[in-house]
Amino acid sequence: MWTQRFTVASVGSFVGSLLALLGGADEVAVLLGVFGFVCPMVFGMAYLLLPSYVGETLVDQRLAGIHFGLAYVGVTLLVADQFVTAGILLRPLGVTLWTTGVLIFVGSLLATVGPTAVSTVAGTLGESGRSQRTTRLATAMIPVAVGYLVVGTVAFFVTDVSRGIGTVTVAQVTHYYLTGFAALLIYALGTRLLTAFFHVSLPRAVVWLVLMAGAIAPAFLGTFLWIDPWFRVGGVFATLAMLGYVGLVLFVVLKTNRRRVGISGIALGAIAGGTAVVSVVPVAFGFGNPMSLAVHRTLILAGFFPLTIVGYAYLFFPITGGQFTGANPQTARATIGVLGAGVAVQSVGVALQYEPVRVIGILGSVIGAIGCGYLLGRRFVNS
């Protein structure tokens, strides 16, 4: 139940972030996009998937509900702080509530999957078969991804509340969250889910490249943001991981004969992610158009994560399982198509610095997000 609520509320936050872009409130858009959409969506999927991933059940379902409440009250306060100049306590209180929610999330997962996940690390290079070693490596990425979430949250808290360190920026925190926590979990879980849903054996060498590069990149990107040469090292690893993931997804698309609705969202999301990292690599090495950074951010926050998350959500919660208007594969594919077209048009508008095109793209993304929210929400009500 809480996974469903996380999902619907997250889609609402995504719409809010897009509307904030229309209003020129870029900081609000990032807050809603990262803290209101991507992270809660991943939290919900983690509660759903990670315990079953290792054959366990969550120690207490009520913990997810408490986390849900704390997270969204915290995000609300963080957003309100952008508009209320006199509300000096809003941000520290919001950060504190968010941090408390993350601690509940981490604690409940550690109690549930921690022993199993950690025990697989030693066995990853052991005597088991190659297929088992790949599965063990993917499982070992779970504590690594959660570790990046913890690092980012601690940095966020001590910077904004205790003022223990003043050099950590929100950009660094979002790199820990997006590249270290969310993307790495997508890589780790995706290698299992793609195989399970589409009955395709993935190339092991590529899987290892994606997982290892994906685990290394956030340490450099988050810790050494724009500090050479380490930031460039992180950029190279992040690019390898994302392009390898794109290769895995396209490999599945070409090999499978199981045409599920969600695969189109996963594929478009992977393509958006691959385009995002390729567009920004030249800037990291000191050449290229600085506008590429804005294109990169657009493709990640409005393309890679929304399309990927919606794609997997449609796999887990088939729309055709509901009895309501629009409960068919054609409508689901249409929402994915509108989301994909929206981010593509947005990116062109950002790259050309032509506001009317960018606005049209944002409106397209809003329509696609509302459509996805409607289908998933009605699906949950009818389940």
N, C-alpha and C positions, 0 to 999 in steps of 0.2 A: 504493500500500500504506500509506504513512504517513498519507494522508488518512483512510483507513479506521480506522487505529488512533487517530488524533486523535478521530474521531467516536465510537467505542465508549468510549474513556476519558472523553470529555467527558460523555457520557450518564451514566456512572458517577459522575462528580463532581456532576452535577445531582441525582442521587438522594441523594448524600451531603449536599449542601446542604439538601435538604428534610428529611432525618433530623436534621440539626443544628438546624433550626428547631423540630422536635418536642422536641428536648432543651433548647431555650432558649439555644443557643449562636449568637446572632445574628451575631456577628463572624465566626465560622467559616463560617456559611451564606453570608455575603457573599463571603468569600475563595474558597470553593469555587464559588459561583455565577459570580463575575466572572473569577477567575484560573484556575479549574479547568474551567468549562463554557463560558461565552460566548466568551472569548478563544481558547482552544484550538480550539473548533469553527470559529470564523472563520479562525483560522490554517490549519486543514486545508482549508477551502473555498477560501481564497486560494491555497494551493499548487496546488489542482486547477484553479481557474478563471482566475486572473489571467494566467498565461503564455499560455494558449490564447486569452484575451480579446484579446491583441494579436498572436496568431499566432506565439508563441514556445514554447519548452520550458524548464523549470527548469534552471539551469546545472548543478546537481549534486543528484540525488535524495537523496544521503546527508546533505546539510545539513538536510533536513526531519527525518530521524531523530535527528540530534544535537539539534536544537531541541526535538523531542518529549521526549527524555530530560531535558534541562536544565529545561524548563518544568515537568514534573511532579515532579521532585525538588525544585525550588524551591517549588512549591505545597505539597508535603508538609511541607517545613521551615516554611513560613509557618503552616500549620495546627498543626503540632506545637508551635510557639512559643506558641500560645494555651493550651496545657495544661501545658507544662514551665516552671515559674517560674524554674528555675536555668539554663535554656538560653539564656543571653544572646546567644550567637553564632548561634542558629538563624535568627532573623529577618534579620540582615544577610547571612548566607550564602544564605538563600532568595532574598532580593531580588537578590543578585549573580548567582545562577544564572538567575533569571528574566530579568534584564536582558541577560545574555549570550545567552540564547535569542532574545530579541527582536532583538538586534543581528544575529544570524545570519539570522533571518527577513527583516529589512529589507534586509540586505546581499544575500541571495540574490535577493530580488525586484527590488531596484534593478538588479542586474546583468542580470536577465532582462527586465523590462518597463520599467525606468526610462527609457531613451532614447525608446522609443516613446510612453510615457504623457506624458512631459514635452513632447515635440514637438507633441502635440495641443493643448496649452494655447494656443499662438499661433494655431493654426488654428481655434479654437472659434468665433471671431467673423469668420472670413475669408469667402472668396467661395463656399465650398461650399454645397450646398443646406441647407434647414432641417432635414431629417432627419439629414444628416451632422453638422450643428452640434450637434444634440442628442446624437448618439452620441459626438462629440468631448468634449462637456461631461461626459458620464458617465465617459469614460475619464480625463479630467482630474481627476476626483474621487478616483482611486486614489492618486496621490501625496499629496493633501490628507489623506485618511483615514490613510495610513501616517504622515504627519507628526504627526497627533494622537497616534498610538500612541507615536511617539518622544518627543514632549513629555511625555506622561503617564509614560513609563518613566523619562526623565531626572529628572523631578520626584520620582518614587517612589524612585529610587536615591539622589539627593543628600540627600533628607530622612532616609531610614532607614539609610544606610550612611555617607556622607561627612559628614552633618550640615551640608551646605553651606547649605541654607535650611531653616528650621524651621517655616515657615508653610504649607507645602503639606500638605493633609490627604489621607487615603485617599479621602474623598468627592470631592475635586477630581480625583484620579487616576482614579477610576472614571467620572467624567463625561467625561474625555478618552477613556477606553477605550470606554465604552458608547455615548456620544453621538457622539464624534468619529471613532472607529475602526470599531466594529462596526455602529452604525446607519447611518453614512454609506456604508459599503461595501454594506450591504443595499439602501439606496436606489439606489446607482450600479449595482450588479450586477443588482438587481431590475428596473430599467427595461429592461435588455437581456434578462434571462431570461424575464420575463413575455411579452415580445413573441415571443421565440424558441419558447417552449414552447406558447403558446396562439394564436399567429398573430393578434394583435390590435395595431393601431397605437394607441399611447397619445397622449393629448392633450399636445402639445408644451409648451404654456404651463404645465400642471400639473407636467410633468417638470422644467422649468426651476425652478419655484418650489420643488419638493421638494429638488432638488440644491443650489441656491444657499442656501436657508434652512438646509438640513442642514449645509452647509459653514461657515456663519457662526455658528450657534448654539453649538457646543462651545467656541469661543474665549471667549465671554462666560460660559457656564455653568461651565467649568472654572477660568478665571482669576479670575472675580469671584463665586465662590460666596457667595450671600447678601449681596452688596454691591450696594446699589441706587445708581443705577437700572440699572446694566449687567446685573445678573443678570436683571432683568425683561426687558430687551431680548433676552437669550439665551433666556429662557423663551418669549417671543413667537415668535422664529424657530424654536425647537424644535417648538412647537405647530403652526406653519404647515407645517413639513416633515413631521411625522408625520401630520397630518390630510390633507395632500396625498397622502401615500403610501397612506393608507387609501382615499382616493378612487380612486387608480390601481388598486389591487387589486380593489376592488368593481366598477370599470369593466370589468376583465378578466373577472371572474366573470359579469357580466351579458352581455357580448358574445361570449364564447367558446362554442363548441359541443364543445370538447375537454375532457371531464370526467376529468381526471387526479386521482389520489388526493391528491397534495400540495397542490392548490389550497385544500382545506378548511383545512389547517394554516396556510397563508400568510394566508388570509382571517381566521381566528380570531386569529392572531397580530397582524395589523394592527388588528383591532378592539380587542384588549387594549391595544395601544400607544396607539391613539387615546383610549381611555378613561383610560389612565394620565396622559397629558399634560393632558387636560381636567380631571381630578380635582385636579391640583396647581396649575393656573394661579391660582385664587383665593388660595391660600396665598402664592404668590410676590408677589402684590399686597397682602398684608397683611390679607386677610380669608378666611373659610372655616374649615373644621375642620382643626386640625393633624393629626388622624388621617389626613387625606388623603395625607400623606407616606408613611405606612406602606402605604396602599392602592396608591399610585403605585409604590413599590418592589416590592410583590408582583406587580402587573400586568406590570411590566417584566421582572423576573428569573424569574418563574414562568409568564408568559404570552407577552409579545411575542417575546422571544428564543427560548425553547424551541419554541413552536409554529411560528414562522417558520423556524427552522433545520431542524426535523423535516420541515416541509412541503417545503422545497427539497431536503432529503436524500432524501425519497421520490421526488422528480422525477428526481434524478440516479441513484439506485439503486433502480429499481422493484422492489418486493417480489415481484411476480408473476414476476420473473425467476429466483427461487430455487425449489428443490424441497425444501420442508420444511413441517412443520406450521404453519399460519397464513399461508402465503405466498399471500395473496389480498387483493383490495382491501377486502373487508369488515373483515378484521382490522386492516388499516392504518388505515382510517377510525375503527375503534373506539378505537384507541390515541390518535388525535388527539382524538376526542370526550371520552375520559376526561381527557386533559390539559386540554382546554378547560373541562370541567366542574369539574375540580379547582381551577384558578386562580380560576374564578368563585366557587366556594364559599369558598375561602380569603379572597378579597377581601371578601365579605359578612361573614365572621367577623371580619376585621380591622376593618372599618368599624363594626360593631356592638359590637366589643370583647367578643365572645362566643367563648370559647376552644373549646368543643366543636365549633362549626361550623368554626372555623379548622382544627382538627385533622383533621376529616373531609375538608376540602378538601386539606390537605397529603397525607393518605393517598391520596386520589384521584390527585393529581399523581405520587406515588411509583409507584402502579400503572401509570399511563399511561407514565411514563418507563421503567420496567422493560420494559413491552411494546414500546416503541419500540426500546430497546436490544437486546432479543431479536430483533426483526425485522431490524434493520440488521446486527447481529452475524452472524446466520445467513445473511443475504444476502451478506455479505462472504466468509464461509467457503465458500459455494457458488459464488462467482464465479470 
